[in-house]
Amino acid sequence: METVVEVLRMNKGAGKTSYAMNSSVQRKVISSTKQAVEKAIKEILCSQRGPIMKMGIADLGCSSGPNALMVISEIVEAINATSSLLNHPAPKELMFYMNDLFTNDFNNIFASLPSFHKKIRQEKENNQSKNNNYNNNNNNIRNFGSTCFVSAVPGTFYGRLFPTKSINFFHSSSSLTWLSRVPNGLKDESERRLNKGKLYISKSTPNYVMEAYSQQFQNDFSCFLESRSLELIDGGRMVLTFMGRESMDPAAPYGGYHWELLAQALMTMVSEGLVEEEKVDSFNAPYYACCYEELKMVIEKEGSFSVDSFETYEIDWDEGIESEKGEGFARLIRAGYESLLEYHFGSHILDDLFGRYAQLVDHHFSKTKPKFLAFNISLVK
């Protein structure tokens, strides 16, 4: 599987194994970036000589479910709060572009839009009422509400998505961890698999496999930055959030131990004759948990952006999971990874696989409190 564009998607709908119902970790990541988003919006609005009449805003890798509209809501709140603080009218029109791959469940987002627009209208009316009361003796009454237009832009963000200089603000959360393709160089000259028994980077992964992953990330992220630099207006900003690792060591536990447990579950099925070993050996995740040093290196080399702020934080694996930690985390991983695993191994093994995975995760929880490392980076053009 060289490309992920036609295969990767988060689980659709709102059922038990859907992304909409199993994305509490991603939701925590989004909420953790609220201050960075507010600061970026403030800088955008303050950088203009006068009020901005309309803004183009894009959420890259939006997926589906409540998290997608949560991002929009927080950006709208930041725009209105900052406009009020500056005593400027908010932009009259906010154009939100929801981007993800072609197979994304955009219908799930669209089905939630009526209630979202109703909420925005109510907040706009409340803000206008408060403002009118405050300015009842002032003829210069300002409107602090915006009209929101939401549309979908399917396609990979590792390339152009928007016209030149059409976007004021880009947001992306937990999506740039996915690569555009499985890296080259994971087989030797005789076609022998070099990362046997693994799905991703681990302690036993050969150095040249790690280097291939790092190079693919650098290529992809450089392409991402080049594309966004053409699409952003001058002074535009981006807030990007990554699931990463704490050191330059690609096998650092933060980065991919959840993949390691998944490989262990598959290898137990291999030992029982339920899965072919070659199937495991030939699967390589199009995923890369980078570190800040790698990010900074690509940003400086590409040259279109400068780093405005950077923040690191930890998130528990069981964030938002009330009971049955192993089973709940297994559903969370299944919601994100099932499409890739089904494409490679077939759907018939998935229930058994994730049942075993849940047991391994429970055992892991009994020994330690596993965490993800996340960081957000704010960039200015």
Disulfide bonds with the S-S distance in Angstrom:
none
